[in-house]
Amino acid sequence: LSATMAGETVTIRSASASIAGGGTVHASGTISTNAAGGFPANLKIVLDKARYADGKMVVATLSGKLAVTGGLAHDPLIAGNIDIAHAEITVPDTLGGGASALNVKHIHPPRRVAETLKRARANDGTPVPTARPSIVKVNITVRAPNQIFVRGRGLDAELGGRVKLTGPVTDIRPVGGFKLIRGRLSILSQRITFNEGEVSLVGDLNPFINFVAQSEGENIIVYITVSGRVDDPKIVFSSQPQLPQDEVLAQLIFKRSISELSPIQIAQLAAAVAELAGGSNTSLLDNLRKATGLDDLDVVTDQQGKTAVRAGRYINEHIYLGVEAGAEGNTKGTINLDITKHLKAKGGLGSDGDSDLGLFYEKDY
C-alpha cells in the first residue's frame, strides 16, 4: 500500500492484494474523510485472474476494471466491465433442503418486554422507520465469449455471451444472457444434442437455465426441455404425437413402448430418471474429463456409424482444438478459430487425408 493524505483527501497511489482463492486485486484513487459528504471516493479497481466461488454451484476465473464513485456512505456506484475467462456452473447431483424461517411472536410478554418491543418494532411487526442505510448501486457488464460450462445430471453444455447488471444491489436488474455454443444431454446410452439453450440471471443472480433438444425416431419426435434454477432444474419429456412422459422416455432410450421393456430395462429407465432428478453421482466420462484437464470429452458416433471418442480444449479464448479417435484407429483433428466477434473459421484434417475448411459469419438480430 502506498498512500498520502492532504487535508481531507487520502490519495491511494497503489494498493495490491492477493485473493485467497487465486488472482490479485489492485486499487488506486482518492477517498475523502469528509463525513458530512458521505466520504466521497473516486477509486479504480483492477481484477486480474481472480477466482470466484460461491461454495455451491459456481466457480469462475475473471478479470476486469471497475470504478467506485460517489459517497461511500451515500449510495456509491460501482461501474465497469468484468471478463470471464472460464466458468463452471454445476447442477447439483442431489437436491438440498433447508428449514424456512420461523415466524416468532411474543404472546402475553411482561410489561417491560412489551415496552422494549414497542420501541423496537411497530405493533404489526414492521421495524420502526429509521434513517435509510447506504445502498451500493452497480452498472457492470459481464462478458464471456465462450467457456461458460454447465454440467451435472447428464447435462454438459458450453455457452457464451454478455450480461449487463444495473440497479441497487438489493434489486439488481440483469439484461442479456449466455447463449448455447454446444451441448448435450446424456441418458443411459443416448446422447441428445441440444438445439438451443440459454443461461440467464434473475434478480438474486441465481442462474436460470433453459435448454431444448429434439430427437426423431420411427413415427415419433421427442422433445427434451431442461429449465429452471440451476440448483433445481426440471426436465420435461414431450413428443409428437403426444404420449405420457414415461412412454416418451422409453421410446427415446430403447426405441420401444414401455410395455415391451424387460424388468432390467425398466430398472435402467428408473435409474436414468433418478439421475436426471438429482439422485446419482457424476458420470465416468465427467471424472475422466476433469482428470485430464480437457474442456470436452465425449463418446460419439463417427461418419461410418462407429463408436469414437471426441476430446477438445481451449488453448486461448479464441482457439478451440479438438480430436476424434475411432475404434479402428482413424483420427481427425479439428480447429475452431474466432477471427472476429462474428467471423469464425472451422477446419479439420483426418488421418485418411480427408480435410475440410469453412468460414462462417454469425450475427444475432
C-alpha positions in Angstrom: 0.0 0.0 0.0 1.3 3.4 -1.0 -0.9 6.4 0.1 -0.6 10.0 1.1 -3.0 12.5 2.8 -3.5 16.1 2.2 -6.3 17.9 4.1 -9.4 15.8 3.9 -8.2 13.7 0.9 -6.5 10.4 1.1 -4.7 9.5 -2.2 -4.0 5.9 -2.8 -1.2 5.7 -5.3 -1.2 1.9 -5.4 -2.7 -0.9 -3.3 -2.4 -4.6 -4.2 -3.6 -7.8 -2.5 -3.7 -11.5 -3.4 -7.1 -13.1 -3.3 -7.4 -16.2 -1.2 -9.0 -18.3 -4.0 -6.4 -17.1 -6.6 -5.6 -13.9 -8.6 -4.9 -10.4 -7.5 -6.7 -7.1 -7.0 -5.2 -3.6 -7.5 -6.6 -0.3 -6.4 -5.8 3.4 -6.8 -7.6 6.7 -6.4 -8.9 9.1 -3.7 -11.1 9.0 -0.7 -12.3 12.0 1.3 -12.6 11.9 5.1 -15.5 14.4 4.9 -18.2 12.5 6.8 -20.8 15.1 6.1 -20.3 14.4 2.4 -20.6 10.7 2.9 -16.8 10.1 2.4 -16.7 10.9 -1.4 -14.5 8.5 -3.3 -13.0 8.0 -6.8 -11.4 4.7 -6.9 -10.1 2.4 -9.8 -10.1 -1.3 -9.1 -8.4 -3.9 -11.4 -9.1 -7.6 -11.0 -6.5 -10.0 -12.5 -7.5 -13.6 -12.9 -9.5 -13.5 -9.7 -11.1 -16.8 -8.8 -14.7 -16.5 -7.6 -16.5 -19.4 -6.0 -19.9 -19.3 -4.2 -19.1 -22.6 -2.4 -22.1 -24.4 -4.0 -22.5 -24.2 -7.8 -20.4 -21.5 -9.5 -16.6 -21.3 -9.9 -15.2 -18.7 -12.3 -11.9 -17.0 -13.2 -12.4 -13.4 -14.1 -10.6 -10.1 -14.8 -11.8 -6.6 -15.2 -11.7 -2.9 -14.4 -14.1 -1.2 -12.1 -14.7 2.3 -10.8 -16.1 3.2 -7.4 -17.5 6.7 -7.3 -19.7 8.8 -5.1 -20.0 8.9 -1.3 -19.1 5.6 0.2 -21.8 6.2 2.9 -24.3 7.7 0.4 -25.2 5.1 -2.3 -21.8 4.7 -4.1 -21.7 3.5 -7.7 -19.6 0.5 -8.9 -19.3 0.5 -12.7 -17.1 -1.1 -15.3 -16.5 -4.4 -17.2 -15.8 -7.9 -16.0 -14.4 -10.6 -18.4 -14.9 -14.2 -17.5 -12.1 -16.4 -18.9 -13.6 -19.7 -17.6 -16.7 -20.6 -15.5 -18.2 -23.9 -14.3 -21.8 -24.0 -13.2 -22.6 -27.3 -11.6 -26.1 -28.7 -11.4 -26.2 -30.4 -8.0 -26.3 -34.2 -8.1 -28.8 -34.2 -5.2 -31.4 -31.8 -4.1 -30.7 -29.9 -0.9 -33.2 -28.6 1.6 -33.4 -26.0 4.3 -35.7 -25.0 7.0 -37.7 -21.9 6.4 -37.5 -19.0 8.9 -39.9 -19.3 11.8 -42.5 -16.6 12.4 -41.9 -15.9 16.1 -44.5 -13.9 18.0 -44.4 -12.9 21.7 -47.7 -14.0 23.5 -48.5 -12.1 26.6 -45.0 -10.7 27.2 -44.1 -9.0 30.5 -44.7 -5.2 30.6 -41.0 -4.3 30.4 -40.5 -6.7 27.4 -43.6 -5.3 25.7 -42.3 -1.7 26.1 -38.9 -2.8 24.6 -40.6 -4.5 21.7 -42.8 -1.4 21.1 -39.8 0.8 21.0 -38.0 -1.6 18.5 -41.0 -2.5 16.3 -44.4 -1.4 15.3 -47.4 -3.4 16.5 -47.7 -5.3 13.2 -44.1 -6.5 13.4 -42.7 -4.0 11.0 -39.4 -2.3 12.1 -39.8 1.3 13.2 -38.6 3.5 10.4 -35.0 4.8 10.8 -32.6 6.6 8.5 -32.2 4.7 5.2 -28.8 2.9 5.0 -26.4 3.4 2.2 -27.2 1.1 -0.8 -24.5 0.3 -3.3 -25.6 0.7 -7.0 -24.0 -1.2 -9.9 -23.6 -0.7 -13.6 -21.4 -3.6 -14.7 -21.2 -5.5 -17.9 -20.1 -9.2 -17.6 -18.6 -10.6 -20.8 -17.8 -14.2 -21.7 -17.5 -15.1 -25.4 -17.2 -18.8 -24.5 -16.2 -21.3 -21.9 -19.2 -20.9 -19.6 -19.8 -24.6 -18.8 -22.9 -26.0 -17.3 -22.5 -29.6 -16.1 -24.3 -32.2 -14.0 -27.1 -34.7 -14.1 -26.2 -35.7 -17.6 -26.1 -32.1 -18.8 -22.9 -30.9 -20.5 -23.1 -27.6 -22.3 -20.9 -24.6 -23.2 -22.2 -21.1 -23.6 -21.1 -17.6 -24.3 -22.5 -14.0 -24.2 -22.8 -11.0 -22.0 -25.0 -9.7 -19.2 -25.4 -6.1 -18.0 -26.2 -5.7 -14.3 -27.8 -2.4 -13.2 -29.5 -1.0 -10.2 -29.1 -1.2 -6.4 -27.6 -4.4 -5.0 -30.9 -5.0 -3.3 -32.7 -5.2 -6.7 -30.2 -5.9 -9.5 -31.7 -6.0 -13.0 -29.8 -8.3 -15.3 -30.2 -7.7 -19.1 -28.8 -10.2 -21.6 -27.7 -13.8 -21.2 -25.3 -16.6 -22.3 -26.3 -18.5 -25.4 -25.6 -22.1 -26.3 -22.4 -22.9 -28.2 -22.6 -26.6 -28.0 -24.2 -29.1 -25.6 -25.8 -32.4 -25.0 -27.8 -34.4 -22.5 -26.7 -38.0 -21.7 -29.3 -40.5 -20.7 -28.0 -44.1 -20.4 -26.7 -44.9 -23.9 -28.3 -41.9 -25.6 -26.6 -38.5 -26.0 -29.0 -35.9 -27.3 -27.6 -32.7 -28.8 -29.3 -29.5 -27.7 -30.7 -27.4 -30.4 -30.9 -24.2 -28.3 -30.1 -23.1 -24.9 -29.5 -20.1 -22.6 -28.4 -19.2 -19.1 -29.8 -16.0 -17.7 -29.6 -14.3 -14.3 -32.7 -13.5 -12.3 -33.0 -10.9 -9.5 -30.9 -12.8 -6.9 -28.3 -13.7 -9.6 -29.1 -17.4 -9.2 -28.5 -18.8 -12.8 -31.7 -19.8 -14.7 -31.1 -22.4 -17.4 -33.3 -23.3 -20.4 -32.1 -26.0 -22.9 -34.2 -27.6 -25.6 -33.2 -30.8 -27.6 -35.1 -32.8 -30.2 -34.7 -36.4 -31.3 -36.5 -38.1 -34.1 -37.4 -41.8 -34.1 -39.8 -44.0 -36.0 -43.1 -42.3 -36.2 -42.2 -40.1 -33.2 -40.4 -36.8 -32.4 -39.2 -36.4 -28.9 -38.6 -33.0 -27.2 -36.5 -32.6 -24.1 -36.6 -29.4 -22.1 -34.3 -28.7 -19.2 -35.3 -25.4 -17.4 -35.4 -23.8 -14.1 -33.0 -22.5 -11.4 -29.6 -24.3 -11.8 -29.9 -25.7 -8.2 -33.2 -27.4 -9.1 -33.9 -27.7 -12.8 -36.9 -29.5 -14.2 -36.6 -31.9 -17.1 -39.7 -32.4 -19.2 -40.1 -35.0 -22.0 -42.8 -34.5 -24.6 -43.5 -35.9 -28.0 -45.4 -35.6 -31.3 -47.7 -37.4 -31.3 -48.4 -36.7 -27.6 -47.5 -39.5 -25.2 -47.0 -39.8 -21.4 -43.6 -38.9 -20.2 -42.6 -42.4 -19.2 -43.6 -43.7 -22.6 -41.6 -40.9 -24.3 -38.5 -41.8 -22.2 -38.9 -45.5 -23.2 -39.2 -44.6 -26.9 -36.2 -42.2 -26.6 -33.8 -44.7 -24.9 -35.0 -48.1 -26.0 -36.9 -47.3 -29.2 -39.9 -49.3 -28.0 -43.0 -48.9 -25.8 -42.7 -49.1 -22.1 -45.0 -52.2 -22.1 -42.4 -54.0 -24.1 -39.5 -53.4 -21.8 -37.8 -56.1 -19.7 -37.5 -55.8 -15.9 -33.8 -54.9 -16.4 -34.7 -52.2 -18.9 -37.4 -50.8 -16.6 -34.8 -50.7 -13.8 -32.4 -48.8 -16.1 -35.1 -46.4 -17.0 -35.8 -45.8 -13.4 -32.1 -45.2 -12.7 -32.0 -42.7 -15.6 -35.0 -40.8 -14.2 -33.3 -40.8 -10.7 -30.1 -39.4 -12.2 -32.0 -36.6 -14.0 -34.0 -35.9 -10.9 -30.8 -35.5 -8.8 -30.2 -38.9 -7.3 -26.8 -40.1 -8.6 -23.1 -39.1 -8.9 -21.2 -37.6 -11.8 -20.6 -39.9 -14.7 -17.3 -41.7 -15.5 -16.7 -39.5 -18.6 -17.0 -36.4 -16.4 -14.5 -37.8 -14.0 -12.1 -38.5 -16.9 -12.6 -35.1 -18.3 -11.7 -33.5 -15.0 -8.7 -35.8 -14.5 -7.2 -35.0 -18.0 -7.9 -31.2 -17.8 -10.0 -31.3 -21.0 -12.8 -28.9 -21.7 -14.8 -31.5 -23.6 -14.8 -35.3 -23.6 -17.5 -37.5 -25.1 -18.2 -40.8 -26.8 -19.7 -40.1 -30.2 -20.6 -41.9 -33.5 -18.3 -41.2 -36.5 -19.3 -40.7 -40.1 -19.3 -44.5 -40.6 -21.6 -45.0 -37.7 -18.9 -46.5 -35.4 -18.0 -45.5 -31.9 -15.4 -42.8 -31.4 -14.0 -40.6 -28.6 -14.0 -36.8 -29.0 -11.9 -34.5 -26.9 -11.1 -30.8 -27.0 -9.6 -28.0 -25.2 -9.3 -24.2 -25.5 -5.6 -23.1 -25.9 -6.8 -19.5 -25.5 -10.2 -17.7 -25.6 -10.3 -17.6 -29.4 -8.9 -21.0 -30.4 -10.5 -24.4 -29.7 -8.6 -27.6 -30.7 -10.4 -31.0 -30.9 -9.6 -34.5 -31.9 -11.8 -37.5 -32.7 -10.4 -41.0 -32.5 -12.3 -44.0 -33.9 -12.3 -47.6 -32.7 -10.3 -48.7 -35.8 -7.5 -46.2 -35.3 -8.8 -43.4 -37.6 -8.3 -39.9 -36.1 -9.4 -36.4 -37.1 -8.2 -33.1 -35.7 -10.4 -30.0 -35.7 -9.9 -26.3 -35.0 -12.4 -23.6 -34.3 -11.0 -20.1 -34.6 -12.9 -16.9 -33.7 -11.4 -14.4 -36.1 -13.7 -11.6 -35.1 -16.9 -11.3 -33.0 -19.0 -12.5 -35.9 -16.5 -14.3 -38.2 -15.4 -17.8 -37.4 -13.2 -20.4 -39.2 -13.6 -24.1 -38.7 -11.4 -26.8 -40.2 -10.5 -30.5 -39.9 -7.9 -32.9 -41.0 -8.2 -36.7 -40.8 -5.6 -39.4 -40.8 -7.1 -40.7 -44.0 -6.2 -37.4 -45.8 -9.8 -36.1 -45.7 -9.9 -32.4 -44.8 -12.4 -29.6 -44.7 -12.3 -25.8 -44.1 -15.0 -23.2 -43.8 -15.7 -19.6 -42.9 -18.9 -18.8 -41.0 -20.5 -15.4 -40.3 -22.9 -15.3 -37.4 -24.9 -12.5 -36.0 -28.0 -12.3 -33.8 -30.8 -10.0 -34.7 
